[in-house]
Amino acid sequence: MLNQIVKAVPNLFTIGNLLCGVLSITYMMSGFLQVAAVFIFFSAFLDLLDGRIARKLKVNSEFGVELDSLADIISFGVAPAILFHSIAAPSILTSLAFILFPTMGALRLAKFSVNPTIGYFKGLPIPAAGLPLAGMGFFLYSNAWITLILAFLMVSPIRIKKL
């Protein structure tokens, strides 16, 4: 029984990450954009903890890895893209950035799931791309070019050392 509870602990943090992403979207829909941005930052904190806790407790699992990817696409792909779109002036460039950001994030997560790397990330991790958008959103600033650059960095071949 205790073993099952210990195995569930990291997944509870991952679900917290997901819930913060969903709450972020909910607050955006109600017009509370800065609160929505803060929830994206809460997601990042929980995302940081879930993997560390899983490794510390030695309860890594495929289920946890997949759940983490699903939570990340919501919290760091969809939520920041909607925040960006809520602030940005309407244009074709804005629409393109809005579509490409979560799409490239999903592609990056799928690539990592199929071919994980050790010691480095190939392409910008989705939290590292979503957090600048959340930061800009907190200050009610948007920039389609920055959003597009972050989107393409996620699927780029650059190597980034893991923290």
C-alpha positions, 0 to 999 in steps of 0.5 A: 500500500505504501509503495503505491502511494509513493509511486503516485506522489510525482504524478500528483505534482504532474497533475498539479502542473496540468491543473495550473495550465487549465486554470491559466486558460480559464483565467484567460477566458475570464480576462485575467491575463496576468493571473493566467501568466502566474499560473503558467509559472506555477506549472513550471515549479510543479514540473520542476518538482515532479521529475526530481521527486520521481528520481529521488524516490526511484519511482520513474515510470513510462506512465509518468513520462507520458503524463508529464508530456501531456501536462507540458503541452497544455501548460507550456504550449497551449496556455502560453499560445492562448495568452500570446493570442489574447494580447497580440494585435490580430494579423496573419503573423499573429495567427501563424505564431499562435498555430505554430507555437503549440504545434512545434511544442507537441512535435518537440515532446513527441521527438523527445519521447521517441528518442530521449537524450541523456545529459542534454536536450535536443531543441529548446525544452517546451517549458523554456519556450513557454515561460518567456511567453508567460513573462511577456504576458504578465506585462501584457506584451506580445511579439509574434516574431519572438513567439515564432523564434521560440517555436522553431527553437523547440524543433531545432537541432541545437543542444542544450545542457540539462540542469 
